Amino acid sequence: GFIHYILNRCLFNSSDLKDIENIYSYYYNKEEFLRFSSSSGKFVGYTEIGVKTAELANNDPDQMSRRRAEKETFCKPNIDGDYSTILTK
């Protein structure tokens, strides 16, 4: 069979928003073909289909605003929880 999955990661050195990077990766058969990184603020394709998909996604204002907001709406609250319950003990 074929496997398609999406991995949303938050990399951080502190709970400060400037120290957080959100990476949203798309995989097909264990190969990453598309990635959004909050550091670059855009999608990048790693395969032929990924490059085409990145071009479409980068030109979609709704998609771009959702991905750019995830650093603050998804990562920040989860990282704050990690700091308050685990890392400060």
Residue frames as a rotation matrix with the C-alpha (Angstrom) as fourth column:
GLY 1
0.563 0.826 0.000 0.00
0.826 -0.563 0.000 0.00
0.000 0.000 -1.000 0.00
PHE 2
-0.225 -0.559 0.798 0.85
0.490 -0.773 -0.403 3.66
0.842 0.300 0.448 -0.17
ILE 3
0.107 0.173 -0.979 1.27
0.979 -0.192 0.073 5.89
-0.175 -0.966 -0.190 2.85
HIS 4
-0.163 -0.103 0.981 0.53
0.350 -0.936 -0.040 9.61
0.923 0.337 0.189 2.96
TYR 5
0.396 0.315 -0.862 0.93
0.917 -0.086 0.390 11.59
0.048 -0.945 -0.323 6.15
ILE 6
0.367 -0.204 0.908 1.50
0.048 -0.970 -0.237 15.09
0.929 0.130 -0.346 7.45
LEU 7
0.087 -0.435 -0.896 3.83
0.977 0.214 -0.009 15.97
0.196 -0.875 0.443 10.32
ASN 8
0.579 0.121 0.806 3.47
0.032 -0.992 0.126 19.29
0.815 -0.047 -0.578 12.14
ARG 9
0.151 -0.652 -0.743 6.47
0.941 0.324 -0.093 20.06
0.302 -0.685 0.663 14.38
CYS 10
0.911 0.015 0.412 7.37
-0.108 -0.956 0.272 22.90
0.398 -0.292 -0.869 16.70
LEU 11
0.134 -0.935 -0.329 11.09
0.832 0.287 -0.474 23.39
0.538 -0.210 0.817 17.29
PHE 12
0.787 0.221 0.577 12.03
-0.072 -0.895 0.440 25.67
0.613 -0.388 -0.688 20.16
ASN 13
-0.335 -0.911 -0.241 14.81
0.438 0.075 -0.896 26.87
0.834 -0.406 0.374 22.45
SER 14
-0.964 0.170 -0.203 12.53
0.113 -0.427 -0.897 28.86
-0.239 -0.888 0.392 24.76
SER 15
-0.158 0.981 0.113 8.87
0.882 0.192 -0.430 29.80
-0.443 0.032 -0.896 25.02
ASP 16
-0.223 -0.003 -0.975 9.59
-0.174 -0.984 0.043 33.16
-0.959 0.180 0.219 23.36
LEU 17
0.727 0.663 0.176 7.80
0.054 0.200 -0.978 33.34
-0.684 0.721 0.109 19.99
LYS 18
0.604 -0.556 -0.571 10.98
-0.797 -0.427 -0.427 34.44
-0.007 0.713 -0.701 18.18
ASP 19
-0.481 -0.821 0.308 12.69
-0.831 0.539 0.140 31.19
-0.281 -0.188 -0.941 19.32
ILE 20
-0.022 0.588 0.809 9.98
-0.049 0.807 -0.588 28.95
-0.999 -0.053 0.011 17.84
GLU 21
-0.690 -0.096 -0.718 9.92
-0.715 -0.067 0.696 27.43
-0.114 0.993 -0.023 14.37
ASN 22
0.216 0.813 0.540 6.88
-0.383 0.580 -0.719 25.62
-0.898 -0.051 0.437 13.00
ILE 23
-0.753 -0.449 -0.480 7.55
-0.630 0.285 0.722 23.02
-0.188 0.847 -0.498 10.31
TYR 24
0.285 0.910 0.300 4.65
-0.514 0.409 -0.754 21.44
-0.809 0.060 0.584 8.45
SER 25
-0.670 -0.675 -0.308 5.83
-0.657 0.347 0.670 18.50
-0.346 0.651 -0.676 6.29
TYR 26
0.568 0.815 -0.112 3.96
-0.745 0.452 -0.491 16.34
-0.350 0.362 0.864 3.80
TYR 27
-0.575 -0.766 0.286 5.17
-0.605 0.634 0.482 12.78
-0.551 0.104 -0.828 3.12
TYR 28
0.661 0.667 -0.344 4.30
-0.745 0.528 -0.407 10.13
-0.090 0.525 0.846 0.57
ASN 29
0.879 -0.304 -0.368 5.81
0.207 0.937 -0.280 6.65
0.430 0.170 0.887 0.88
LYS 30
0.601 -0.599 -0.529 8.26
0.702 0.079 0.708 7.88
-0.382 -0.797 0.467 3.53
GLU 31
-0.457 -0.754 0.472 9.59
0.882 -0.453 0.130 10.65
0.116 0.476 0.872 1.26
GLU 32
-0.024 0.396 -0.918 9.04
0.431 -0.824 -0.367 14.29
-0.902 -0.405 -0.151 2.18
PHE 33
-0.239 -0.024 0.971 7.70
0.970 -0.061 0.237 16.05
0.054 0.998 0.038 -0.89
LEU 34
0.122 0.345 0.931 6.49
0.281 -0.911 0.301 19.38
0.952 0.224 -0.208 0.51
ARG 35
-0.214 -0.228 -0.950 7.33
0.976 -0.001 -0.219 21.56
0.049 -0.974 0.223 3.53
PHE 36
0.539 0.279 0.795 6.17
0.156 -0.960 0.231 24.82
0.827 -0.001 -0.562 5.07
SER 37
-0.223 -0.642 -0.734 8.57
0.944 0.044 -0.326 26.46
0.241 -0.766 0.596 7.49
SER 38
0.799 0.535 -0.276 7.67
0.595 -0.771 0.228 29.50
-0.091 -0.347 -0.934 9.57
SER 39
0.022 -0.873 -0.486 11.29
0.426 -0.432 0.795 30.66
-0.905 -0.224 0.363 9.21
SER 40
-0.886 -0.340 0.315 10.97
0.408 -0.248 0.879 31.09
-0.221 0.907 0.358 5.45
GLY 41
-0.412 0.819 -0.400 7.21
-0.299 -0.536 -0.789 31.78
-0.861 -0.206 0.465 5.54
LYS 42
0.110 0.447 -0.887 6.55
-0.991 -0.012 -0.130 29.73
-0.069 0.894 0.442 2.41
PHE 43
0.774 0.187 0.605 6.17
-0.150 0.982 -0.113 26.22
-0.616 -0.003 0.788 1.02
VAL 44
-0.179 -0.835 -0.521 9.09
-0.947 0.001 0.322 24.43
-0.268 0.551 -0.790 -0.61
GLY 45
0.877 0.479 -0.045 8.74
-0.463 0.816 -0.346 21.36
-0.128 0.324 0.937 -2.81
TYR 46
-0.049 -0.927 0.372 11.32
-0.672 0.306 0.674 18.54
-0.739 -0.216 -0.638 -2.87
THR 47
-0.482 -0.015 0.876 9.90
0.519 0.800 0.299 16.47
-0.706 0.599 -0.378 -5.74
GLU 48
-0.922 0.152 0.356 8.28
0.270 -0.404 0.874 17.35
0.277 0.902 0.331 -9.05
ILE 49
0.023 0.999 -0.031 4.78
0.641 0.009 0.767 17.16
0.767 -0.038 -0.641 -7.59
GLY 50
0.155 -0.041 -0.987 5.99
0.944 -0.288 0.160 18.95
-0.290 -0.957 -0.006 -4.44
VAL 51
-0.840 -0.506 -0.196 7.30
0.405 -0.825 0.393 21.90
-0.361 0.251 0.898 -6.45
LYS 52
-0.646 0.675 0.358 3.97
0.224 -0.280 0.933 22.22
0.730 0.683 0.030 -8.28
THR 53
0.282 0.769 -0.573 2.01
0.806 0.134 0.576 21.93
0.520 -0.625 -0.583 -5.03
ALA 54
-0.252 -0.472 -0.845 4.27
0.844 -0.534 0.047 24.50
-0.473 -0.701 0.533 -3.33
GLU 55
-0.965 -0.106 0.239 3.63
0.230 -0.783 0.577 26.98
0.126 0.612 0.781 -6.14
LEU 56
-0.176 0.979 0.106 -0.14
0.329 -0.043 0.943 26.55
0.928 0.201 -0.315 -5.79
ALA 57
0.339 0.305 -0.890 -0.04
0.920 0.091 0.382 26.77
0.197 -0.948 -0.250 -1.98
ASN 58
-0.547 -0.646 -0.532 2.21
0.733 -0.677 0.068 29.85
-0.404 -0.352 0.844 -1.96
ASN 59
-0.933 0.254 0.254 -0.32
-0.021 -0.743 0.668 31.62
0.359 0.619 0.699 -4.18
ASP 60
0.014 0.955 -0.295 -3.28
0.518 0.245 0.820 30.72
0.856 -0.165 -0.491 -1.96
PRO 61
-0.374 -0.213 0.903 -3.79
-0.433 -0.820 -0.373 33.56
0.820 -0.531 0.214 0.60
ASP 62
0.632 0.670 0.389 -6.03
-0.674 0.227 0.703 31.44
0.383 -0.706 0.595 2.88
GLN 63
0.785 -0.404 -0.469 -3.53
0.427 0.902 -0.062 28.58
0.448 -0.151 0.881 3.03
MET 64
-0.196 -0.946 0.257 -0.63
0.423 -0.318 -0.848 30.95
0.885 -0.058 0.463 3.68
SER 65
-0.121 0.185 0.975 -2.39
-0.689 -0.723 0.052 32.86
0.715 -0.665 0.215 6.47
ARG 66
0.890 0.455 0.022 -3.33
-0.349 0.650 0.675 29.57
0.293 -0.608 0.738 8.21
ARG 67
0.549 -0.747 -0.375 0.20
0.658 0.663 -0.358 28.19
0.516 -0.050 0.855 8.05
ARG 68
-0.332 -0.716 0.614 1.80
0.153 -0.683 -0.714 31.46
0.931 -0.143 0.336 9.14
ALA 69
0.175 0.500 0.848 -0.58
-0.765 -0.473 0.436 31.71
0.620 -0.725 0.300 12.12
GLU 70
0.736 0.205 -0.645 0.18
0.084 0.918 0.387 28.18
0.672 -0.339 0.658 13.39
LYS 71
-0.366 -0.922 -0.127 3.39
0.366 -0.018 -0.930 29.28
0.855 -0.387 0.344 15.07
GLU 72
-0.786 0.105 0.610 1.34
-0.503 -0.682 -0.531 31.43
0.360 -0.724 0.589 17.42
THR 73
0.126 0.970 0.209 -1.92
-0.958 0.064 0.281 29.44
0.259 -0.236 0.937 17.56
PHE 74
0.811 0.157 -0.564 -0.55
-0.135 0.988 0.081 25.87
0.570 0.010 0.822 17.64
CYS 75
0.046 -0.916 -0.399 3.08
0.456 0.374 -0.807 25.96
0.889 -0.145 0.435 18.79
LYS 76
-0.515 -0.343 0.786 3.07
-0.372 -0.736 -0.565 28.73
0.773 -0.583 0.251 21.39
PRO 77
0.359 0.690 0.629 0.24
-0.882 0.030 0.471 27.32
0.306 -0.723 0.619 23.60
ASN 78
0.895 -0.039 -0.445 1.74
0.081 0.994 0.075 23.80
0.440 -0.103 0.892 23.52
ILE 79
-0.081 -0.995 -0.051 5.24
0.416 0.012 -0.909 25.01
0.906 -0.095 0.413 24.28
ASP 80
-0.259 0.073 0.963 3.97
-0.711 -0.689 -0.139 27.18
0.654 -0.721 0.230 27.14
GLY 81
0.775 0.604 0.187 2.34
-0.588 0.580 0.564 24.06
0.233 -0.547 0.804 28.58
ASP 82
0.592 -0.644 -0.485 5.57
0.443 0.763 -0.472 22.08
0.674 0.065 0.736 28.22
TYR 83
-0.381 -0.789 0.482 7.54
0.011 -0.525 -0.851 24.76
0.925 -0.319 0.208 30.01
SER 84
-0.093 0.392 0.915 5.10
-0.876 -0.469 0.112 25.14
0.473 -0.791 0.387 32.87
THR 85
0.798 0.536 0.275 4.57
-0.602 0.686 0.409 21.42
0.031 -0.492 0.870 33.54
ILE 86
0.895 -0.442 -0.066 7.80
0.429 0.891 -0.149 19.69
0.124 0.106 0.987 32.57
LEU 87
0.268 -0.907 0.325 10.83
0.572 -0.121 -0.811 21.82
0.775 0.403 0.487 31.88
THR 88
0.103 -0.232 0.967 10.68
-0.517 -0.843 -0.147 24.07
0.850 -0.485 -0.207 34.94
LYS 89
0.901 0.306 0.307 10.68
-0.419 0.434 0.797 21.17
0.110 -0.847 0.520 37.41
